[in-house]
Amino acid sequence: MIFSPTFVVTAIKLATSSLSIRSEDPAINTTSTDTFDVGNETPNVSPGMNNSTLSEEGETPTSGFPISSYHGGPAYNGTGTVNVTTFADSSCTPPTYNPPPIPPITLPNPNRALATVYRYRQQQGVNIGSWFMLEGWMVPSLFSCAAAPAISEYDVATGWNGQAKQVLEKHWDTFITETDFAWLASLGINTVRLPLGYWHIGTGEQEWTTGTLYESVRDNYVGAWPRVLRAISMAEKYGIGVLVDLHGAPGSQNGTIYTHAFSSLKGLCYFLGQQHSGVSDGQANLFSSPSNMQKTISVLQFLTNTLVDVPNVVGIQLLNEPIDIPDVFDFYTNALNTLRGSSPAAQNFPFYVHDAFDLNQGANFVRSRGREWNILDHHSCVFLRHSTLLFS
């Protein structure tokens, strides 16, 4: 298992040219930066991790496709299309998995003083990618029997000869365990970012897949939310804070295949073939649909109401890497107005907003909100593939 990317809220320079900026007053103009490991070294592996998916850049992991096949599914051919056959053989029928029962999870009791420590301290953290929100470049083995085009988590959920539920449950139970949290704490890691799709969040009536792409696979995810709560509880046991990140919103905030270019100190940066919002059709339909936007705000309100008083929840990220259109900041305004008004505790809770790859626009938005505790999230990435600089 690879912990990637690394994120910090501090004023130090990391392995790449990324530099995050931390205000003396955490209530305003604080920025977090994601830094991707470019594969120059084999990551350290904790005792509880399965290293079958680790590889150096361009090498083939033992259980899946090369990490260099990041842009698209496991059969991506470099032209923007994929070559995927229909999976209907015995090798794509997983062994039976009977998950152990998950006892009711009791989250840590409210403790304002302790929450202040978790939320104001210098964050030394990692992103626990693909524990819940699946991306093929991190967990290629799960995409080996995904339905065509094998790009997004939805393709995993509809693949595996109809047995994806037990594949997902085994993954949630074994990909990261308590041993890994203990190992992270031993390294000085005090915060993790936990990417989720809306389909992982809530149970029973508090569930948001109705009328969405994931309604047809809803049954696969009935066990997801208890495991999310278990993850937060395990992190707390080792003094680790959790940034809960809505990585996949109803309708998708960025689509699967989009192109974005912007100027930076390193030149043009192109983002192509993003498969991390749970769809494979290339469409970003969050901001064009009032229903999707309202459903997303409802998801965020549920997260806020559930987690605002949990001391080791250091914040909630409204969206991950939304497409750069003006509607993004209108959505942020509506969402923050709703969330801030949901409870007195929510008025002083850290909400993270990604800048849609426009740092100036993002900074102006955070500034416009006054002294609310809003943290600006900026991703500056370096990624090498076949000796071509794709992310700068």
N, C-alpha and C positions, 0 to 999 in steps of 0.2 A: 504494500500500500504506500502510495506517495502522498505526503502532505504538501499540497501545492494549490494555490499560490500562498506565499507568506504575506501577512498583512500586519502593519504596525500603526500605532498612533503615537508617533514620537518624532524627534528632530534629529535622526541619525541617518547616515547614508548606508544603503544596503548593497547587496552583491551587484546590482545593476546601477544605472544612473538615476534610479528613482529616488526622490527625496520627499518625505512627508513633512508636513508642517504642523506644529502643535502650538496653539495659542496658550498663553498663560491662563486665560480664562476659558475653561472647557465649554462654557455656554455659547461661545461664538467662534465662528471661523476656524473650526478644527477640521483637519483633513486626514484621511487615512489612505494608505497607498497599498495596492496589491503588487507584489513582485513575484514574477514567475521564475521558477527554476528552469534554466535552459538546457539542462541535461549534461552539464560538463562533468559532474561527479555523480557517483551512485549515492543516493540519499541514505542517511542512517536509517536503520530499520529497528523498530522496537521488538522486544521478545514476542509480543503478541501479534505482530504483523505477518501477513502472507506476502513474501517477496516475489511471488511468481509473476507479478505484473511489472516489476521494476526493470528498467533498462536504461542504457545510455542512449542519447539521441540517435535515432536512425537504426538502432538495433531492434531485433524482433523479440518482444517479451515471450516467455515460454508458454503463455496461455492466451495469446491474442495477436492482434495486428500491431505493426510498428507504431511507436508513438509519433513518428513522422506522418502518419495517416490521420493526423488530428482533424483536418478539414473535411468532415463528412464521416460516414460510417466506416465500418471495417473494410469495406470493399471499395472505398473511394479511389478513383483512378486518376485524380489530378486534373480533371476537366470540368469539374462541377457536377458530375453525375456519379452514380454508384452502380456497381454491377453486383446484384444480390440475387441469389436463387431463392426459391421457396423452401423454407426449412420444414421438412416433413419426414425425418428419419429418426432412428432410435437414438442417435448421438445427441439429439436435441430434446430428448425426454429426460429430464433430470431425475436423479435418485429421489425417492420419497424423503421429504424433510418434515419431521414433526417438531415444530418449535416448542420449546419449553414455555409453560405459562408465564405471563408477565404479571407479577403482583401489582396491585394498585400503587401508583407512584405518588408519593407525598413530596411535593416541592418544598424547598426551604421556606421557613416562615419569614414574613416581612421583618426586615431589620435595616432601618434607614442608615445607621452608621456604617454597617457592613457594606450596604449597597454603594455608599459614597466611596469607600475604598476601592471596590471593584471597578466603579465607573470612572473615577478620576485618576487612577494610577496610570503610569506609563504602560501601555499595552504592548506586550511582546507575544505575538500570536501567529497562528497558522490557520489556513483555511482547510477545513476537513471536507474537501471536495469529493463528490460521488459516494458519500455514505448514504445519503438519501437522494439528492438530485443527481442523476446519473449523466456522465459525460464519457463518450466512448474512448477518448484518449487516456483516461485514467483507469477505466475498468473495461478493457477490451473483451475480457472473457464473458462478461454479461451480454455483450452485443454479438457474440459469436452465433447465437441462435435467435437474434432479433428478427422481427418481420421486416420486409423491405419497406423503405430503403435503408433501414438500420442506421438511422441518424440520431434519433432522440430517444428519450426514456419511453415515450409512448410506443415506439417500435419494440422495445424490450417487453413492455407490458402486454403487447398483443402477439408476441412470439412464443418460443419455447413450447410449441405444440400444445398450447393452452395451459401450460403448467408454470406460467411466470410467477404466480403468487408465491409458490414455495421457493422459487429462485430468489425473489426479492426478500422474503422473510429470512432466509438463510444468510443472505448478504447483510441485511441490517443487524443480524445477531452476531456476525463473525468478522465483518470488515474492520470495525473498530470495537474494542472491548475495554473494560476497565483497566486492563494491563497497559493499554496505550495511553490512557489519561495519566496513569502513574508515571509512565516513561516521559511524557511531555513535561509534566511538572518537574521531574528530575533534571531536565534540560534548562529550566527557567522559563518555560512557556507558561504564561498566565492567562491567556485568552485564546479561544478558538472561534472561528466564524463557521456557522452551520447553515449551508444553503439548503433551502426547501422549495418544493413546488406547492402550489395551492392544494394539490391533491393529497399531500402528506398531512395536511393540517385539519384538526378537528375530527370528531366522531359523531355519529347519530345525526341529530338535527343541525348541529354545528358542522356542516360539511358543504362543500361548494362545487362539487363536480356536476351537479344537475344542469343540463343544458350546455355542457362543455364537452370537449373532446374526450376527457377522462371519465365521463359518465359510464361509458361502455366497459371500463376496466375498474370500476369503483371497488368491486369486491377484493381486488388485489391489494388494496391499500387500507383495509379496515384495521390492520395492525400497525400502521405507520405512526400515528400520533402517540400512542402509548410509548413507543420506542424513542420518539423525539423527546418526550418528557423524561424518559429514563436516561437519555444522553445528557440532558441538563443536570439531572441529579448526580450522575456519575462525575461530571465535570466539577460540580460543587464540592464533592468529597475530597478533591485534590486541590482545592483553592483556585480553580480555573473558571474564568468568566466565559460567557457565551454570547456572541453577537448573532442573533437570529436573522437570517437573510432571506427575504422572499425572492428567490432566484427565478421562479417561473410563475407568472401571473396569468389569470384567465385571458385567453386570446393571444398571449405572448406580447411582452414589451419590446422585443427586438427581432422576432422572427427567428428562423433558423439560418437563412442565408441572406446576409445583408453586407453591404460594403460601406465602410465609413473611413474617410480620410481626414486627417487634421494635421496642422503644423505643430511641431514641438521642437525642443532643442536637438532632437535626434533626427529631425526631418519628417517625412510623411509616414503615417502609420495606417496600415490597412487592416481592417478586421473582416475576415471572410469566413463563411461557413460556420457560424456559431450554432452549436447544437445544444446549448445549455439552458434553453427555456422550455423544453418539453414538447416541442412541435417539430415536424419535419417538412412542413409545406412552405417554409420561407416567408410566411405572412406574420406581420406584426399587427394584430387586430385588437390590442387593448385600447388604444387611444381613439379609435374610430367607433367604438361601441360604448354607449352610455351604460348598458347592462354590464359589460365586462369591467368597466371602471368602478361601478358601484359594488360589484361583487369583490373586486380587489380591495376596496376600502373596507368592506365587511370582513374580509380575511384579516386585514391588518388590525381592525378593531378587536377581533377575537384574540389575536396574538397579544395585543396591548392589554386587554382586560385580564387575560390569563397570566401574563408574565411581568406586568409592570411592578409588582411588589416582590418579585423573586430577586434576592440580592445579587446573585451571580449572573443574572441576565444584564449584560452591559449595554444593550441597545437592540433596536429592531431596524433593519434596513428595509426601506419601503420598496425598492426595486433594484435589481442588479442590471447594470449596463443597458438602460433603455436607449432606444434609437433617438438620435438627436433631432427632435422636432419641437416646436414651441409648446405643443400640447403637454409635453412632459412636465413642465414647470407649473402649468395650470392644474394638472393632476396633483402634483405635490402640494399646491396650495389648498386644494379641496381636501386632500387626505389629512394633512397636518391640522387643518382647522377642525376636522371631525375627531381626530385622535386626541388632540390637546383638550378638547371639550368632553372627553369620555369619562374623566375622573380627575380629582385633585392631584393624584399621584402622576397622572399622565402629563400634567402641565409642566412637570420638571423631570421628564424622562428623556433619555438620549435617543433621538431618531436620526438614522443615517440616510443621506440622500446622495445618490450617484449623480455626477455632473453631466451625464450623457456625452462624455468626452469633449466637453467645452468648459474648461476650468474657469474662465472668466465669468461665463454665464452662471455657472454653479455658485461661484463665490458671491456674485451679486445677489443671487436668490437667497442664500443663507444670510447675507447681510440685511436683506430686506425684511427678514423675519425678526429682527431685533435681537433681544437677549434670550430667545428660546434656545433650548439646548439641541441644536441641530448640527450634525457633523457632516461635513462635505466629504464625499468618497470619490477619490480620483484614482483611476487605474492607468499606470504607465508601464507598458509591457515590452519585453524583449523576447522574441521567439525565433529560433533558427530552424529552417527546414530545407534540406538539400542545398545547403550553402547559400540559400537566398534569405536575405533579411526581410521577414514579413512583418514583424512587430518591432517598432523602434521607439 
